Amino acid sequence: MMTVAQLSEWLLDARCKGYPASAPACRAADIAGRGWNLLAGDLPFPLAVLKRSALAHNLAWMQDFAQRKGVLLAPHGKTTMSPELFAMQLAAGAWGLTFASAFQAGVGVAAGARRIIIANQVVCDADLDTLDALLSRHADLHLCFLVDSLAQLALLQDWRQRRGSARVFDVLLEVGVPGQRTGCRSLAQAQALAQAIAVSSAARLVGIECYEGSAAQCDSAQDSQAVTELLRRTLEVARYCDSAGLWAAPEAIGPHILLTAGGSAVFDLVLPLLRTSGLTRPVAGVLRSGCYLTHDHGNYHRYLQLLQQRQGLDASLRPALSVWAMVQSVPEPGLALLTCGRRDISYDLEMPMPVTLVRRGRRDRQSLPPDWRITALNDQHAYLRCAPEAGPQPEVGDLVELGISHPCTTFDKWRWLPLVEDDGSITGAVRTFF
């Protein structure tokens, strides 16, 4: 397992996509001293970058939102898998971090997180071994994961017996959406599972979890109705566990019961669950949004516009992540090929969006008209189409900034990303662990 010391010092060199092959290796902490600028052609393209000012804005905005709403924030680290960005989130006031796997949790622990939610079921012996080792190594680590079936609970018990272990894992009972992802489908199923956890020697019940994102369709009326129904069912389970006295003892887990939800699309709609009162124990309501840090230009931008309307906000998050590419060929009017493809940028939800043009040899930026569109991607090419002879035309050597939809699947294509200032200066770097 990685240590904090192993994370603190790292080198960038020509083995990293986006780093100049002719430049000597550089400590990430020293990259600002190179004097490089994104718009000066100092680094090769394509290049995924993070805009520092937007990151700072998003960190402050989301922490303020959580504090004003009276909830805690445990951002989902699987979005970026970047220790440097985890450190920023924790320094901004995040209560903890969320992950999807034992491996990811190990990176979070090495980055300094001491409250971790694995918002997923853990069923593999090797993963349980990893969590056991992390908990043994860090006495101050509080870690829990999801359970949604008697079969999974039996696997935990079997692991404990075969290992001869005294480990008791903290777990959250997950309430799910029929036809969608994981989680108990009925109250009866959840009740039976909660009763079994309460008498298990391998697990103790510390709270209830749900994920509302699979119910969202970017329609406020529909989303509000669907999420409200999920919250009703989740609260029903929580109240049953409370009345039946199924929570783990306070001396084992502390006085609070965890109620947690929150993807990155409609996280405002789960606030009633996270602020629940009336249970016999106080509630810690934990919001797990992950994509807020970088936001995007597409999917989450549309969802956040609806959130702004529901919350009466004039503005919210800003896109901080983009991929820059060069025009490498204009083989016919209205078509340009860019040096960017499926290996470099998100395309799982929708195609990238051209947002900025910088002419070759210049640094001033032009906003692009809506008729400039990416219509297809190959492994290493993006097909940029625009109306022939109408408005600006792409030229070989131009730089094009591509906005993305769904940051998770851009981050996983890069081992490192430079931090850039508004003028294009490169003043830092983060790395990823995928």
N, C-alpha and C positions, 0 to 999 in steps of 0.2 A: 504494500500500500504506500501511496505517496505521502510525503511529509511536507509541512509548510516550507522547510528549507529547500526542498527540491523544487517547489513552485516559485520561489522568490527570485531565482537567478536562471535566466534562459537566454539563449542566443538565437538570433535570426541570421540566416545565411542563404546561399543559393539553392539549398534543398527545399526552401519554402516558396510555394507559388506566390508570386507578387513581389518577391524580393529581388533587387537587381543582381544578376549573376556576376557582374563585373565588380561589385562592391565587396569589401572584406566583411567578415562576420561582425555582427554588432549586438551588444547587449540590448535587450528591449528597452531598458531604462535609459540608454544613451542615444536612442534613435533621434530625439529632437536635435541633438548636436550635429546631425548630418546636414541640416539645413534643407532638407528635401521638401518639395512642394508637389502636391497631387497634379496641379495644372501645368507644371513645367516639364512633364515627361521624365521626372527623375526615377520613377518606378515603372515597371512594365504593366501592360494591361492585357486582360481584364484585372480589375482590382476592387475587392469589396472593402468599403471603408465605413467608419463610424464617425459621425459628426459630433464633436465633443459638446458643443453648446446645446444640441438637441438632447443628448444624453442627460446633461445636467438639468435641463428643464423637466424632462420626463421623470427623473428620480425625485425631484422636489414636488412635482405635481401629484404623483401617485402617493407619496408618503403623506402629503397634506390631505388628499382625498380620504385615505384610510383613517387618519387621525380625526378629521372632522366627522366622519361617520361612526367613530367609536369602535373600529375593528383593527385587528392586527394584520400585518402583511408578511406572508412567506412566499415570495415570488418563485415561480417555477423555473429552476435552473436548467432544465432540459432545453429551453429555448436557445441559450447561448453556450452553455457548457464552458464558460470562461471564468477562471478564478479571479481575474482582475475585475470583471464586471460583477461577480458575486461580492467582492470586497466593497465595491462602490455601493451596492444595494444595502449591505449590512451597515456600512458607515452612514448611509442616509437614514437609517432607523428601522430597517426591516427586522421583524421579530425573529425570523428564521428563514430557511430556504426549503423549497419543495423539489423533489426529484422523482424520476420514474423508475430507477433501478438502483441496485446496491452499488454497482460501479460508479454511477453518477453521484451517489451519496458520499462515496469515498473521496471524490474530488472536492465536494463541498466541505467535508470535514477538514481536509488538508488546507482549504482556503480559509478556514476559521469559523465555519458555521457550527453552532452547538445546539441548535434546535432544527430538526430535520423531519419533514413529512415525506415519506415515499408514497405518492398518490397512485399506487399500483399494488397489485397482489404480488407477494413474494412466495415462490413455490419451489425454487431450486435449492438443493443442498449447498452448493457452492456459494450461492447468494446469502443463505442463512449463515453460513460459516463467516462470510465477509462481515455481515452485520454484527455477529457475535464478537468478532475480533475488534471491530471499531468500538463497540460498547465497552469491551474489556480494556482497551487502550486508553479511552477517554472517559474518565469518571464523570465529567461534567456534560457528557453528550446525552441529549434527550432525543430519541428517535422512535418513530412509529410508522407502521405501514397498514395497508388496507386488507381486510378480510371480508369475503362475500359468500362463503360457502362452508358447510360442515366438512366437505372433502378437503378444502384447504387447511382448515383447522386440524384435521387428522394428520396432514402432512407435517405440520409444525410439531405435533405431539410425537410423531414417528421420528422426526429428526432429533428431537430432544432425547428420546430413549436410545437411539442408535449412537449418539455422540456421548451419552452419559453426562449430559450437560444440565446445569441448574438454571440455564437462561430462561427467563420469562419475557417474551416480547410484548411491547405495548402496541396495541392494534386499534384501528378505527373501523367500525362496521360501515360498509359502503351500501348506500341506497342507490339503485340504478333506475334507468329508464327502459321500459319494455321495448325490445327490438333494437336497442342501442348497445352501448358498451357494457362494462362490467357492473356489478352491484346487485343486491337483492331485489327481486321483482315484486315481492308481496310483503305485506305486514307479517303474515304468518311465518314466512321464510326468515325474515329479519328477527322476529321474536325467538324462533327456535335457535338461530345462530347466536343471538345475544345470551340466551340461557346457557348454551354450550360453552361460550367463551368465559362466562362467569365462574364455571366450575373447572375450567381447563388449568392444567399445571404448566402449559406452554405459552399462554397468552393472557393478557389482561385488557379489559375494555376501557379505553381512555376517552372515547368520543365517537362521533358519527360524522360521516363524510358523504358528499354527493358532488357530482360534476354536471353542471347545467349546460355546458357548451353544446352537447349533442342535441339539445332540444331547441337551439336557436336557429332561426332562419332569416335573420336580418329584417324582421317585420315586428315593430314594437308591440302591436296588439297581440300577435301570435306568440311572440317570445315571452311577453309578460304573463300570458295565460299558461303557457307550458311550464315556465320556470316556477310560477306560483304553485302549480299542481305538484311539481317535484318537491318544493319546499314543504308543502302540506304533508306529504308522505314522509319526508325526512323528519319533520318535527314530531309526527305521530310515533315514529320509532324511538326518537330521543325521549319523549315523555313516557313511553312504555318502559324503557330501560331505567329511567329515573324512578318511576313508581314501584318497579319491581326490585329496586336496589341492586342493579346489575353492574354498576360502575366499579372499577377497581378502587381499592381503599385509598383515601386521601394521603395516608402516610407513605404509600408506594409511588404515587404519581403527582402529588400536590393537590391543592384544593379545587382547581378548575377542571371542567369538562371541555374538551375541544369539540367545537362545531365548525366544520370547514367546508368551503366551496369556492368556486370562482375561477373560471377560465379567463380568457382575455377579451371576450366579445361582449358579454352582457353581465359583467361582474357587479354592476349596480343593483341588479334585480335580486341578488341573493342576500342583500343587507338585512332583510327581516329575519332570516335564519340566523345570521351571525350575531345579531343583537338580541337573541332570545333571552327572556327572563322567565322566572316562575318555576325553574327547576330547583331541586333541593340543594344543588351545588352551583356555585357561580360558573358562568360560561366564558370561555375564551374563544371569541369568534375570529377565525383566521381566513383571510382572503389569499388565494393562491395564484393570482394572475401572473403571467410570465412575459408576454410579448409587449407589455407596456413600456419596457425600457427602451426598445428601439422603435416600437410601433411599426407602421408600414404605410405604403401608398395606396393599398387596395382593400383587401378584405377587412382588416381591423379598422382602417380609416372609415369605411362605411358604417361599421357597427358603432364606432365612437361618435359619429355624427348623430346617430339615434340616441346614444347615451346623453350627449350634450342637450338634446331636446328634452329628454325625460328629466334631467337634473337642472335644467335652466341655466346651462353654462354657455358662455360665449366662445370658449376655446378649451382645448384639452391637450392631448399629446401631439408630439411632432415626430415625423419620420426621421430617424437617425441613421438608418442603414440603407446604403445604396451600392450598386456595382457600376463602376465606370468601365467603358469599353471604347475602342477606336473603330472608326469606319475603315475597313480594309479593302472594300471594293464597292463600286457603284456600277454593276454590270449592265443596267438598263434604267431608263427613267422611272422614278418612283420606287426603286428597290435599292437598298444598301445592305451590305453584309457587315456585321459587327463582330469583333473578336471576343465573343462571349457566347457560352452555350449552356447546355444542361449540367455540365460539370462545375458551373460557376454561380448559378443563380436559381432562385425558386421558380418552379413552374407547376407545382402540384395543384394549386388553386386557380391560378390564371397566369397569363403571360406577363413578363415584366413590362413596365410602363416607361417610355422615354419621357424624361422630365426636364433635362437641361442639355444645351448644346454649347460647346466651347470650340471655336474655330482653331484650326491648326496654327500654332505659333502665338496664340493669344491667351488671355486669362479672364476676359470678361465673359459672363455667362448669359445665354439667351434661354428664355423659357420657350418650350416647344408647343406648337399648335396641336389640338386634339387629333388631327388626322395623321400624325406620326404614331404608328403603332408597330409593336412587335407581333408578327402573325405566326411565327414558328421558330423553333429552336432545334438545331442539331447538337451533337456533343460539344462542338467548338464554334458554332456559328449562331448568330441571331439574325433573323430576317426583319429588317426595318423597312416598312412601307409608308409612303406618303403620296399625296396628290402630285403628279408630275407637273412641273412648271407653275405651281401655285404656292407662293410663300417661299420660305427658305428651303434649300435643298441640301441634303448631306453631301459632303465632299470627302474624298479619301484623306485620312489623317486627322479628321475632326474627332473630338472627344464627345461621347454621349453618356450622360448619367441615366442609369436605369433604376427606377423605383421598383419595389418588390411587393408581393403579396404573400404573407406568411413568412416571417423572418426565420423561423426554426430551420427551414429547408434551404436557406442560404448559408447560415452559420455552419452547417455541417459539411460544407464544401470547402472550407478554408481552415488552415492550421493556425493562421494569425490574421489579424485585421489592424491596419493603422488607425490611430485616432487623428482626425484632421480638424483644424480650425476653420472658421468661416472663410478665410482667405486661401484655403487649400494647404496651408503649412502642416506638415506632419510632426506632431509633438508627442506622440506616444504610441503604444501598441498593446493589444491584448492577444492572447492565444486561446485556442479551443481544444477540448478533449472529447473527441467523438470516436 
